[in-house]
Amino acid sequence: MKLSRKKPAAEPIETGVTAAGRAEHFEYKLAPFDTFCDSSLYEGLRASVPIVDACIAKIIRLTNGFTVKAPEERFQPLLDDFCKNVTVGISGRSLAAFADMYLDSLLTYGRAFGRIFTDHKDMTVRGLYVCDPTAYKVCAGKDPVDKRVFYISGGKEIPVTSPEQLLYTTLNPSPKHPEGVSVLRGLPALSKILMRIYECIGQNFDRVGNVRYAVTYDPPNDIDPTRARERAELIAKEWTDAMSDTGSVRDFVAVGDVGIKVIGADNQIIDTQVPVRELIEQIISKLSIPPFVLGLNWSTSERMSSQQADILTSELEYYRRLLTPPLEDICAAFLRLSGCAGRPVIEWNNINLQDEESLARSRLYNAQAEQLEEQTEH
């Protein structure tokens, strides 16, 4: 009898290459425009893109700076003390602090709500408070110029009992959106691309900057496959031990055809300076902040810087016009409780020293022109 021995089944071929998963990209959830749903979007935008938050902070600091004049001189000391020491929320003090918080809400959400708290016993203004704009809703009343204010709690709209104590301002209202729009509208899409570029830059530096090695072992043709696998596992173990030992420098010695290469050494990181600058330019142009105010060293001429400063001045004057009515209402309420029926006047300081110099030069030119006209007449 002749015995036949079956050949063993071939072992599955092991591949030396595996596909690594890629991390998910950071993305904004771009929802349809809804003023009562964009609060988290705009807050996340300011928290994720530092230049956006810096632009808003610069606008607030450059806008503020004012004095309040009482209609009667004898009430001026009381009004000055009120503007300096009035309580704002749980952490602020002074009317300027209220203006900063009020403008911050106005720029971020497109609308701002404030409240005047009065003490009925002492008949004085107890303090001021900047409300959460997402907690209030303003609707048209019986006619187009009549408004009704509701407080949103648990999905229910509760009418505000004392709307005369509520301050309300909108930014860039339109017939379609009378509740105002945020100055950040249009930036989430650009910021998503910008953050994706920054994330890719970080991933590339993780791959190229943090050096990774590819160790390959090519066994001889006459070696037994089992011994080749054992030798490959031994090489992998020794290589891992050598690389994980950070306390000393160790040499790696192997027998056979062993190759070591740096992964990504031949690759070049893409230059992202141009696209990043283009995106930042779009963001800055939306917020109307000159680059030199943010410390960006972009090439610009002196005349261009002066023109950019003039544009910024016009933007700040627009924000001051929006802040003037609520500030006057606050001071007028304080004066009424103090026995003064007149209305105060908000006097804004000049924005910077460059404006002071320009005004002085303009007065000088006007005086010289008047003097020449008088000499010509005589």
C-alpha positions as CSV (number, residue, x, y, z in Angstrom):
1,M,0.0,0.0,0.0
2,K,1.3,3.4,-0.9
3,L,0.6,6.1,1.6
4,S,0.1,9.6,0.2
5,R,0.8,12.6,2.4
6,K,-1.4,15.7,1.8
7,K,0.3,19.0,1.5
8,P,-0.5,21.3,4.3
9,A,-2.8,24.2,3.4
10,A,-1.0,27.4,2.6
11,E,-1.0,30.0,5.3
12,P,-2.7,33.3,4.5
13,I,-0.2,35.8,3.3
14,E,0.4,38.6,5.9
15,T,0.7,42.0,4.5
16,G,3.1,44.5,6.0
17,V,1.0,47.5,5.3
18,T,-2.1,48.6,7.1
19,A,-4.3,51.7,6.6
20,A,-4.4,54.1,9.5
21,G,-7.5,56.1,10.3
22,R,-7.5,59.8,9.8
23,A,-8.6,62.1,12.6
24,E,-11.8,64.0,12.0
25,H,-11.5,67.6,11.0
26,F,-12.8,70.4,13.2
27,E,-16.0,71.7,11.7
28,Y,-18.5,74.4,12.5
29,K,-22.2,73.4,12.3
30,L,-23.4,75.9,9.8
31,A,-27.1,76.2,10.5
32,P,-29.6,78.4,8.6
33,F,-29.6,82.0,9.7
34,D,-31.7,82.3,12.9
35,T,-30.9,85.1,15.4
36,F,-32.1,82.9,18.3
37,C,-29.9,79.9,17.3
38,D,-26.6,81.5,16.3
39,S,-25.4,82.4,19.9
40,S,-23.4,79.2,20.4
41,L,-22.0,79.5,16.8
42,Y,-20.7,83.0,17.4
43,E,-19.4,82.2,20.9
44,G,-17.5,79.2,19.5
45,L,-16.2,81.4,16.7
46,R,-14.7,83.9,19.1
47,A,-13.3,81.1,21.3
48,S,-11.7,79.2,18.3
49,V,-10.3,82.0,16.2
50,P,-8.2,84.4,18.4
51,I,-8.0,87.2,15.8
52,V,-11.8,87.5,15.8
53,D,-11.9,87.9,19.6
54,A,-9.0,90.3,19.4
55,C,-10.8,92.5,16.8
56,I,-13.9,92.8,18.9
57,A,-11.8,93.6,22.0
58,K,-10.0,96.4,20.1
59,I,-13.3,97.8,18.9
60,I,-14.7,97.9,22.4
61,R,-11.6,99.6,23.9
62,L,-11.3,102.2,21.2
63,T,-15.0,103.0,21.2
64,N,-15.3,103.7,25.0
65,G,-14.3,107.0,26.6
66,F,-17.0,109.5,27.4
67,T,-18.3,112.0,29.9
68,V,-21.9,112.9,30.9
69,K,-23.0,116.5,31.3
70,A,-26.0,117.2,33.5
71,P,-28.6,119.7,32.3
72,E,-28.2,121.6,35.6
73,E,-24.8,122.4,37.1
74,R,-25.9,121.5,40.7
75,F,-26.6,117.9,39.7
76,Q,-23.2,117.4,38.0
77,P,-21.3,116.0,41.1
78,L,-24.1,113.5,41.8
79,L,-24.1,112.4,38.1
80,D,-20.3,112.1,38.1
81,D,-20.4,109.9,41.2
82,F,-23.1,107.8,39.7
83,C,-21.2,107.2,36.5
84,K,-18.1,106.2,38.4
85,N,-19.6,104.0,41.1
86,V,-22.8,102.5,39.7
87,T,-22.9,98.7,40.1
88,V,-23.0,96.6,36.9
89,G,-24.0,93.0,37.4
90,I,-22.0,91.1,40.1
91,S,-18.5,92.1,39.0
92,G,-18.6,95.5,37.3
93,R,-18.7,99.0,38.5
94,S,-19.1,102.3,36.5
95,L,-21.1,103.3,33.5
96,A,-18.1,102.7,31.3
97,A,-18.0,99.0,32.4
98,F,-21.7,98.7,31.4
99,A,-20.9,100.3,28.0
100,D,-18.2,97.7,27.4
101,M,-20.4,94.8,28.2
102,Y,-23.3,96.2,26.3
103,L,-21.2,96.8,23.2
104,D,-19.7,93.3,23.4
105,S,-23.2,91.8,23.4
106,L,-24.2,94.1,20.5
107,L,-21.3,93.1,18.3
108,T,-21.4,89.4,19.0
109,Y,-25.2,88.7,18.9
110,G,-26.4,91.7,16.8
111,R,-28.6,92.9,19.7
112,A,-28.1,93.9,23.3
113,F,-30.4,94.1,26.3
114,G,-29.8,96.0,29.5
115,R,-31.8,96.5,32.6
116,I,-32.0,99.4,35.1
117,F,-32.7,98.2,38.7
118,T,-34.2,100.9,40.9
119,D,-34.7,100.9,44.7
120,H,-38.2,102.0,45.4
121,K,-37.5,102.7,49.0
122,D,-34.6,105.1,48.5
123,M,-35.8,106.1,45.0
124,T,-32.3,105.6,43.5
125,V,-30.8,103.5,40.7
126,R,-29.6,100.4,42.5
127,G,-27.5,99.0,39.6
128,L,-27.3,98.0,35.9
129,Y,-27.3,94.6,34.3
130,V,-26.5,93.4,30.8
131,C,-29.0,90.6,30.0
132,D,-28.5,87.5,27.9
133,P,-29.8,88.5,24.5
134,T,-30.9,84.9,23.7
135,A,-33.3,85.0,26.7
136,Y,-35.4,87.8,25.2
137,K,-37.5,88.2,22.1
138,V,-38.9,91.4,20.6
139,C,-42.0,91.3,18.4
140,A,-44.2,93.9,16.8
141,G,-47.2,95.1,18.7
142,K,-50.5,96.5,17.5
143,D,-48.7,98.7,15.0
144,P,-45.3,98.6,13.2
145,V,-43.7,101.0,15.6
146,D,-45.0,99.3,18.8
147,K,-42.9,96.6,20.2
148,R,-43.6,93.8,22.7
149,V,-40.8,92.2,24.8
150,F,-41.0,88.6,25.9
151,Y,-38.7,86.6,28.3
152,I,-38.0,83.1,27.0
153,S,-38.0,80.4,29.8
154,G,-38.4,76.7,29.2
155,G,-39.6,77.3,25.6
156,K,-42.4,79.6,26.8
157,E,-42.6,83.3,26.0
158,I,-43.4,85.4,29.1
159,P,-44.3,89.1,28.6
160,V,-41.9,91.5,30.4
161,T,-43.8,93.3,33.1
162,S,-41.7,96.5,33.2
163,P,-40.4,97.1,29.6
164,E,-39.6,100.7,30.4
165,Q,-36.7,99.5,32.6
166,L,-35.3,97.4,29.7
167,L,-32.7,98.9,27.3
168,Y,-32.7,97.5,23.8
169,T,-30.3,98.1,20.9
170,T,-29.9,96.4,17.5
171,L,-27.0,96.3,15.1
172,N,-27.6,96.8,11.4
173,P,-31.3,96.1,11.4
174,S,-33.1,95.6,8.2
175,P,-36.8,95.2,7.1
176,K,-36.2,91.4,6.9
177,H,-34.3,91.2,10.2
178,P,-35.4,94.1,12.4
179,E,-33.9,92.3,15.4
180,G,-30.4,93.0,14.1
181,V,-27.5,90.9,12.8
182,S,-24.2,90.1,14.3
183,V,-21.0,91.7,13.1
184,L,-19.7,88.1,12.8
185,R,-22.2,87.1,10.2
186,G,-20.4,85.6,7.2
187,L,-17.3,84.6,9.2
188,P,-18.1,81.0,10.2
189,A,-17.5,79.6,6.7
190,L,-14.1,81.3,6.3
191,S,-13.1,80.5,9.9
192,K,-13.9,76.8,9.2
193,I,-11.4,76.7,6.3
194,L,-8.9,78.6,8.4
195,M,-9.2,76.2,11.4
196,R,-8.9,73.3,9.0
197,I,-5.6,74.6,7.6
198,Y,-4.3,75.1,11.1
199,E,-5.3,71.6,12.1
200,C,-3.6,70.1,9.0
201,I,-0.4,72.1,9.8
202,G,-0.5,70.5,13.3
203,Q,-1.0,67.0,11.9
204,N,1.9,67.5,9.4
205,F,4.2,68.6,12.1
206,D,3.1,65.6,14.2
207,R,4.0,63.3,11.3
208,V,7.2,65.0,10.0
209,G,8.4,66.9,13.0
210,N,8.0,64.0,15.4
211,V,10.3,61.6,13.5
212,R,8.9,58.1,12.7
213,Y,11.0,55.3,11.3
214,A,10.3,52.5,8.8
215,V,12.4,49.4,9.6
216,T,12.4,46.7,6.9
217,Y,14.0,43.3,7.0
218,D,14.6,41.4,3.9
219,P,15.4,37.7,4.8
220,P,17.7,35.5,2.6
221,N,16.0,33.1,0.2
222,D,17.4,30.0,1.9
223,I,16.2,30.8,5.4
224,D,13.3,29.0,6.9
225,P,10.1,31.1,7.1
226,T,9.7,30.3,10.7
227,R,13.1,31.5,11.6
228,A,12.7,34.6,9.4
229,R,9.5,35.5,11.4
230,E,11.3,35.0,14.7
231,R,14.2,37.1,13.6
232,A,11.8,39.9,12.4
233,E,10.0,39.9,15.7
234,L,13.3,40.0,17.5
235,I,14.4,43.0,15.4
236,A,11.1,44.8,16.1
237,K,11.4,44.2,19.9
238,E,15.0,45.4,20.0
239,W,14.2,48.5,17.9
240,T,11.2,49.3,20.2
241,D,13.4,49.0,23.3
242,A,16.1,51.1,21.8
243,M,13.7,53.9,20.8
244,S,11.7,53.9,24.0
245,D,14.9,54.3,26.1
246,T,15.1,58.1,26.4
247,G,17.6,58.1,29.2
248,S,20.6,57.2,27.1
249,V,21.7,56.8,23.5
250,R,21.7,53.2,22.2
251,D,23.0,51.8,18.9
252,F,20.9,49.3,17.0
253,V,22.8,46.3,15.6
254,A,21.1,43.7,13.3
255,V,22.3,40.8,11.2
256,G,21.0,40.6,7.6
257,D,19.5,43.0,5.2
258,V,17.9,45.6,7.5
259,G,16.9,49.0,6.2
260,I,15.9,52.0,8.3
261,K,14.3,55.1,6.8
262,V,12.6,58.2,8.2
263,I,9.0,58.4,7.3
264,G,8.2,61.7,5.7
265,A,11.8,62.9,5.4
266,D,11.4,63.4,1.7
267,N,8.1,65.2,2.0
268,Q,7.8,69.0,2.0
269,I,5.2,70.7,4.1
270,I,2.8,72.9,2.0
271,D,3.4,76.6,2.3
272,T,0.1,77.9,3.9
273,Q,1.2,81.5,4.3
274,V,-0.7,82.8,1.3
275,P,-4.1,81.1,1.9
276,V,-3.9,81.9,5.6
277,R,-3.3,85.6,4.9
278,E,-6.1,85.8,2.4
279,L,-8.5,84.3,4.9
280,I,-7.3,86.7,7.7
281,E,-7.7,89.6,5.3
282,Q,-11.3,88.7,4.7
283,I,-11.9,88.4,8.4
284,I,-10.2,91.8,9.2
285,S,-12.1,93.5,6.4
286,K,-15.4,92.3,7.8
287,L,-14.5,93.7,11.2
288,S,-13.0,96.9,9.8
289,I,-9.8,96.7,11.9
290,P,-6.5,97.9,10.3
291,P,-3.8,95.2,10.4
292,F,-1.3,97.3,12.3
293,V,-3.8,97.7,15.2
294,L,-3.6,93.9,15.7
295,G,0.2,93.8,15.4
296,L,0.3,92.2,12.0
297,N,3.5,93.3,10.2
298,W,2.0,93.6,6.7
299,S,3.6,96.0,4.3
300,T,1.6,99.2,4.1
301,S,2.4,102.8,3.3
302,E,1.9,105.8,5.6
303,R,-1.0,107.1,3.5
304,M,-2.7,103.7,3.5
305,S,-2.4,103.5,7.3
306,S,-3.9,107.0,7.6
307,Q,-6.9,106.0,5.4
308,Q,-7.4,102.8,7.3
309,A,-7.4,104.8,10.5
310,D,-10.1,107.1,9.1
311,I,-12.2,104.1,8.2
312,L,-11.8,102.7,11.7
313,T,-12.8,106.1,13.1
314,S,-16.0,106.1,11.1
315,E,-16.9,102.6,12.3
316,L,-16.3,103.6,15.9
317,E,-18.4,106.7,15.6
318,Y,-21.2,104.5,14.3
319,Y,-21.0,102.3,17.4
320,R,-20.9,105.4,19.6
321,R,-24.2,106.6,18.0
322,L,-25.7,103.2,19.0
323,L,-24.5,103.5,22.5
324,T,-25.6,107.1,23.1
325,P,-29.4,106.4,23.5
326,P,-29.1,103.7,26.2
327,L,-26.5,105.6,28.1
328,E,-28.6,108.8,28.0
329,D,-31.7,106.7,29.2
330,I,-29.7,105.4,32.2
331,C,-28.5,108.8,33.3
332,A,-31.9,110.4,32.7
333,A,-33.5,107.8,34.9
334,F,-31.0,108.6,37.7
335,L,-31.5,112.3,37.3
336,R,-35.3,112.0,37.5
337,L,-35.0,110.0,40.7
338,S,-32.7,112.8,42.0
339,G,-35.1,115.5,41.2
340,C,-33.9,116.7,37.8
341,A,-36.3,116.7,34.9
342,G,-33.7,117.5,32.1
343,R,-31.9,115.1,29.8
344,P,-28.2,114.6,30.1
345,V,-25.7,114.9,27.2
346,I,-23.1,112.2,26.3
347,E,-19.8,113.8,25.2
348,W,-17.4,111.3,23.6
349,N,-13.7,111.7,23.8
350,N,-11.6,111.9,20.6
351,I,-10.6,108.4,19.6
352,N,-6.8,108.9,19.6
353,L,-4.1,111.5,19.5
354,Q,-4.0,111.4,15.8
355,D,-7.6,112.9,15.8
356,E,-6.4,115.6,18.3
357,E,-3.6,116.6,15.9
358,S,-5.9,116.6,12.9
359,L,-8.5,118.8,14.7
360,A,-5.8,121.2,15.9
361,R,-4.4,121.4,12.4
362,S,-7.9,122.0,11.0
363,R,-8.5,124.8,13.5
364,L,-5.2,126.4,12.6
365,Y,-6.0,126.3,8.8
366,N,-9.4,127.8,9.4
367,A,-8.0,130.6,11.6
368,Q,-5.4,131.4,8.9
369,A,-8.0,131.4,6.2
370,E,-10.2,133.8,8.2
371,Q,-7.3,136.1,8.9
372,L,-6.4,136.2,5.2
373,E,-10.0,137.0,4.3
374,E,-10.1,139.9,6.8
375,Q,-6.9,141.3,5.4
376,T,-8.2,141.0,1.8
377,E,-11.4,142.9,2.7
378,H,-9.5,145.7,4.3
